[in-house]
Amino acid sequence: MTASGNQQTKNKIIRDVFRFPVEKNSTMSVVIEGTTFEVINIVANGIGILIDKDVTFDADRHLDSIELYLDGEKLHLQGRIIHISPREFQLICGIELINISKENAEKISSYLQKTRKHLFGEK
């Protein structure tokens, strides 16, 4: 592949993973820099949050301290803002989770398995 081909691939956002929606009455939330945000979807290595237009997040920004409240537990994570996209009167901020510990990865995976069973009626 040529250098320009590599550059095109690096700049392209590839969305090939089903994002599990988070229900409105869920207790899941995320705290970044002391502010609590609503989580709207989650995958094994990422979350989508709703932000107001006055929040100053930029794409490719690294977040060293993310607190994800999941199933009554607080997970300490790191991430990188992948995109900020408009949605009605707010914005969706997609965050890639990076350097996830094995323990936190297992907790997220367990949550996703339970959610999959709930959504799709799997036994």
N, C-alpha and C positions, 0 to 999 in steps of 0.2 A: 504494500500500500504506500502511496506517496505521502510526503509530508503534508500536503494540502488535504489529502484524504483523512489523515489522522486528525488534523485540525477540525475538519467538519464533524467528525465523530465526537470529538471532545466537546464541541459547542452544542451538539444536538442533545435535547432532553429525551431520553428513552423511557417510556412508561409502560413496562410490560408486566407489572405486578398488580394484582387485585388489591385495592385499598379497602380495608375493613372499616365501614362507617362506625362512628361512635354515637350512640343514642343520646338524645338531648338530656335525658334524666340520669345519665351516667355521672359517676363521681370522678371520672378521669379528668385530670387537668395537668397543665404544665406551668412551671414558674421559671421565667427567664429574667434575670436582672431585677428580681424583686416584684415583677408583674405577673399576675396569673392570667393565663390564656385558655380558651376553650379548645380542646382537641376535637377535630371533626373526623379524622381518619388516622389509621395506624397500619403499618406493615412491620415486618421483622426489623428493618433497618431505617425506619423513618416515620415521621408523624406530620400531619397537616394541622395547622392551627389557624384560628380566625384572629386577625389583627385589625385594629382601626386604622384608618388612613393616616392618622397623625403619628403612628408608631414608626420610628426611624430604623427599620431593618433594611439591609442591603443584601442582594444576592451575593453569594460566595463568602459571606461573613462567617467566621468561626465563632461558635458559642462554647465557651469552656465550662459553663455551669448551667446545666438544665436539670430541673427536678421534675420528674414525671411521676404523678400520683396514679398508680395502677393497682386495682384490686386491693385497696387499703394499704399499699406499701409505697414508700418514696424511693424511686430509683434515681441515682445520680448519674447523669449522662453528659456526653459532649456531642456537638453536632455542627453542621454547616448548613447555612441557608442555601437551598437549591433554587427556589423560585419564589416570586411574589406575584400572585395573579388576582385580578379583580373578581369579586363575587358580590353582586347586589351593592349594598352600602358598606361593605367591608372588603378586606383582602384575605386571600388564603396564602399562608406562608408554608411552603414545603421545606421540612428540615430533614436532612440525612443524618442519621445517628452514626457516629464514628467511635472507634476505640471502645466498643461495647464489651464489658466484662462477660465472661461465660455465664456467670450467675444471672446478670441482668438479661442476657440474650435468652436464657431458659425461661425467665419470668415472662418476657414478652411473647415468646413462642407458646407458652402455656395459655396465656390470655387469648392469643390468636386461634389456638385449637378450640378453646371453649366457645369463642365467638363464631367460628366456622360451623360448629355443631348447632349452635342456636340459629344462625342465619339459614343454613341449608338443611336443617333437620337430620343431620347425620347421627348415627348411633355409635 
